[in-house]
Amino acid sequence: MEQALQILGEVHEEADLVVAALVHTHTGSLYVWEDKLDAAELACRRALTLLGAWEHGSVTATAENVLGVVCEITGRWPEALDHFENSRQLWENLGDRHQQALVSDNLALATSIAAISRRRCHLS
């Protein structure tokens, strides 16, 4: 990640911001696979901060989805559902039905796991 960000240098233009955010998002995904969830969350939040409210495209949708996965793994179900829904809506707006289907699957799985977790808490 550091090498990619060094190549970009100072990030001022929108295109630079999008690429930097994508680098952070990809790094976040790698951290999830390495079970470095705090680092994954930080990388995705950096990506979303770089993008702000102006980029409503695939990079934001991807960062929201990865952040949803991190929240799901750490048991923060309401936050996970919010991130998955944000991602799903963006993919829908972009007309990408394949990504929308993948994120909808994450959303359904998180909803089911959250319900099971709530039931188990009530039984204990």
Residue, then its C-alpha position, 0 to 999 in steps of 0.5 A: m500500500e505504501q508503495a502505491l501511495q508513494i507513486l501517487g504522491e500528493v493527492h489533490e485531484e479527484a482521480d488521485l483520491v479515487v485511486a488512493a481510496l481504492v488502494h486503502t480498500h484493497t488493503g482492507s480486504l487483504y487485512v480481513w484475510e489476514d485476520k487483522l480486523d482493526a487494520a482492515e476497518l481503519a483502511c476502509r474508513r480512510a478510503l471512505t474519508l478520502l471519498g467523502a460524499w462526492e464519489h458515489g461509485s464503485v470504490t465507495a460501494t466496495a469500501e462499504n461492503v468490506l467495512g460491512v464484512v469487518c463489522e459482521i465478523t466483529g459482531r457489530w450487526p446493525e453497523a454491518l447491515d448499514h454498510f451492506e445496505n449502503s453498498r447495495q444501493l450504490w451498486e443498484n444506482l450504478g446498474d451493476r446487478h452482479q455486485q448488487a447480487l453479491v452484496s445482497d447475499n452478504l446482507a442476507l447472511a448478516t441479517s440471518i446471523a444477527a437474528i440467530s445471535r439475538r435468539r441465543c442471547h435471549l436463551s442464555 
